[in-house]
Amino acid sequence: MAATAAPLTPERILEATEEVLRRHGAARATVVDVARALGVSHGTVYRHFRTKAELRGAVTRRWLDRTSQTLSAIVTGTEPPEAKLRDWLAGLFNAKQHKAGDDPELFATYSVLVDENSDVVDAHIADLTSQLTSIIQEGTETGDFTSPDPALSARAVFDATSRFHDPCYASHWSRPGIEDAFTAVLDLTLRGLRAG
């Protein structure tokens, strides 16, 4: 008896799209390539994602959400706010370093997709700054931090540490001394939040 194929789900399509992007790059990957990898017609893919742009936006969101989900576990953890903030910023930097260093071709492909999907990127940044806001708000409530506006402070922290998470700085993330530079910025940021 022949085995039946697994049902075609958006998740399977996104997994196949990621693999096609890895093989062909953003410029050459097509919906037809994705359909071929799944053994279906491109029309079947379009039933789940109406356009190529929608598919590329969804795969970009999926890629960015992996980082957000990892970091959200830190936000909801039981550590004190200062330790959470330190771990969260280190986690963000580590995630970006690995994405750029472990698979540079795929990182370059996603950098192209990120440029194409500014609304997806804006939502990702909003999610990350919301997580930071939660940590700073908690620290303000416990007296560990002083911040009259945790959301504004969160955005300032995010901007101040951009060298360690903005993809435009990816070429810096493997340079000698980058960990010391990160620690110096992190320590300065924490001292600023503690000041009162």
N, C-alpha and C positions, 0 to 999 in steps of 0.2 A: 504494500500500500504506500503510495507516494505521500511524503510529508507536505503539509500545507504551509504556504508562506505566511510569515508573521504579518499581521495587518499593518497597513501603511498608516503611520501616525505622524503628526507634526514633528515629534521628537526624532523618529527615524529619519525623516527628511532632513532635519537640521544636522544630525550626525553625519549623514551622507554628504551634505553640503560642506561641512567642515573638512571632510576627507578630500573632496573635490578641490576645495580651495587650497588645501595643503599641497596637492599634486600639481595643480595648474596655475595657482596664483589668482588674485582678484581680477586682473585684466583679461584672463583667458577663460576662466570658469564660466560655464553657462548652465541654464536650467536643464538643457538637454543632457549635459554631462551628469548632472545630479540624477535625472530620471534614468539614464543608462546604468548608473551605479546601483540604483534600486531595482532595476529590471522592470520599470514601468514606463508609460508614455509621459512626455512632458506635460500633457494635458492633465494627467493624474496629479502631478505635483502642483499644478495651478489650481486644482480644487482646494488645496490646503493653503496655498499662498498665491494670491491673485496676480502678483507681478514679481518680476525678478528683484525689484527694489524692496518689496515687502519681505521676500525671502532673505535677502542680504541684511536687511534691518533686523530680522528675527535672529539670524545666526550671530550678528554682532551683539544683540541684547543678551543672548545666551552666554556668549563669551564673557561679557562684562559682569553678568549676574553671578558667575562663579566666584568672583572676588567679593562682591557684595554679600553673598551668603556666608562665606567664610568669616568675614569681618563681623557680621551680625551676631555670630555666636559669642564674640568677645563682648559686644555691647550688653548682651543679656546675661553674661557671666556674673560670678559673685565676687570678683576681685574688687579692691578699692578703685575709685575713679582714676587716680593717677596711674596705677598699674594698667588699667583698661586702656587709657589713652596711649600710654607707651606701647603696649602690645598691639593696639589697633594700628597705630602709625607704622610700627615695625612690620606688622602683617601686610599692610598695603604695599610698603616698599618691597618686601620679600616677594609678594605675589607678582608685582610688576617686573622685578628682576628676573624671576623664573620664566615669566611669559616671554620676555625679550631674549634671555640667554639660552633657554632649553630648546627652543624651536624658532630660530631667528627668521626663517622663511615664512612661517605661519604668522609670526608677530608682524612682519612687514606687510603681509596680506591684510591682517586685521587693522593695521594702521591706515591702510587705504579705505577699508570699510568704515572705520570710525569717522574719517573725514567726510564720507558720503552720508552718514547718518547722524547729523548733529542733534536731532531730537532725541535719539537713543542715548547719545553721550550726555546731553543735558539732563535726562532723567536719571542716568547713572550717577552723575555728579550730585544731583539733588538727593538721591538716596544716600550717598556717602556722607554728604554734609549733614543730613538728618541724623545719621548714626553718630557723627561727631557731636552734634547738638545734644543728643541724649546723654552722652558721656559727660559733657561739660555741664549740662543741667544737673545731672546727678552730683557731680563734684561741687557745684555751687550750693546745692541743698545740704550736702554733708559738711560744708565749710572747707573742703580741700582746695577749691578754686574760688576766685573772685571774678565774677562776670555779670555785669548789669544786663547783658543781652547774649545769652548762650548761643543763639543762632548766628549772630554777628561774629562772636568769638570763634565759632566753628568754621565759618567761612574764612576768617583770617588765618586760622591754623592750617586749613586746607591749602590756602594760597601760599602761606609761608613755607610749606613743605613740598611745594609742587615739583621742585627739582628731583624729588625722590619718587614721584608717581606719574608725572605728566610724560606721555610717550615721546614728546619732542626731546626729552633729555635721556632717552634710552642709551645713547652712545656713552653717557657718563657713568652708567650704573655698574660697569665692570672695571672702571679705572681704579688704580691703587689709591687708597685713602678715602674712598667713598663712604665706607662704614663709619670712619671717624667723623667725616663731615655730617653724616646723618645724625650721629649721636650728639654732636655739638648743637645742631639745630633743634633736635628733640629736647635736650636739656634746657636750652634757652627758652623754648616754647613753654615748657612746664614751669620754669621760674616765672615767666610772665603771667601765667594763669594763677600761680600761687600768690603773687604780689597782692597786697591789700593793705 
